[in-house]
Amino acid sequence: MHHQPKFLLLHGAGGTRSKWRRLLQTAVGPECVAVDLPGHGSNHGPVPAAIADYAEMISSDLAEDVVVVGHSMGGLIGIELAAMNPRVQGLILVASHARLPVGESVLTNLQQGVFPDGLFYASYGKSVDPALLEEERAELGIVSSATAHTDFAACHAYDGELTFSRLKIPILAVYGEQDRLLPKDAKERLWALNTRVISRDIPQCGHYIMLEQPEELAGALQGFRGARRSR
């Protein structure tokens, strides 16, 4: 029987593997491996200052074929990882893009040790469960504002459009219909860069699709797996 690669889940800026907790509780869970990026959660050590540095560190530890599922900054890392390591058999961008510029005020706040309330609330959909917001507010304390600042600055400095345009693996881009952090034309711009991209919109959620609509995202992942199997 042909072996199906696992999903390697990469969290976003200022996060940890905990951002995938609700997805891992769905039926897709056993086929997923969520990791803490270097300098986050239980993964101690220096925080890489550039997206390519993150990808190189992950690439050096990659011992089996995977489909990379990257949320936000994790998607940027996934683009670089896919370009440098043939073990990446597919790429799923979750609320991500080839470029993720960050507002100057966000970077300034983080540099001063403050995670902006505006960014926090804009990250979720309009009908987000208040209990989830409470959980997420508590999660903010896991990663320092200095680490978050390094991450967001790395996102701001990264331009992966050329790298992304050259990828020749299956690519799925998943968007939350209420995402206020991505440009309105993100889907069209991504497809213009690489016509291999298939996109899927998830209703009733913002930037954190895997927390707000984990079952829907699990379905998208399984659909991607099925499409790869039928190739």
Secondary structure, DSSP 8 states (H G I E B T S, - for coil): -----EEEEE--TT--GGGGHHHHTSTTGGGEEEE--TTBTTB-S---SSHHHHHHHHHHT--S-EEEEEETHHHHHHHHHHHH-TTEEEEEEES--S-----HHHHHHHHTT---HHHHHHTS-TT--HHHHHHHHHHTTTS-HHHHHHHHHHHHH---HHHHHT--S-EEEEEETT-SSS-TTHHHHHHHH-TTEEEEEESS--S-HHHH-HHHHHHHHHHHHHHHHT-
